Amino acid sequence: MRNFTTTRSLLIVCATFALLCCSCNNIERYGKHYKQNNDIESLERVVELIEVGCDTSYLRKILGEPINFGFDYRYLTNTKGENGCPMGAVFWIDSCGKVSSKNIIEICE
């Protein structure tokens, strides 16, 4: 019975690790596509996959240099919203340099 529990625990750890690796590869793939094309679809996938609490250095590694307002990072796309302004991602940054919130919005500023 003890071997079964150990084997089961090992399988759970391996499955979790595999899912995390796939998620990282997807983020990097979508980030690379966004940097090449400035497309909304790739940026939306990155916003979905990136974790709140992630460090801004990782965000810059994935998406490149942002429009940096100090309290948020903005990444624009080539897609226009209802008001004719570019659609983009906004990542709000806390005082520790971590992502505290994220969203895809029309950026008219």
Protein Blocks (a to p, Z undefined) as FASTA:
>chain_A
ZZmmmmmmmmmmmmmmmmmmmmmmmmmmmmmmmmmnopaklmmmmmmmpcghiafklmmm
mnopaddehjaccdddfbdcfkopacdddddddfkopafbdcddddfZZ
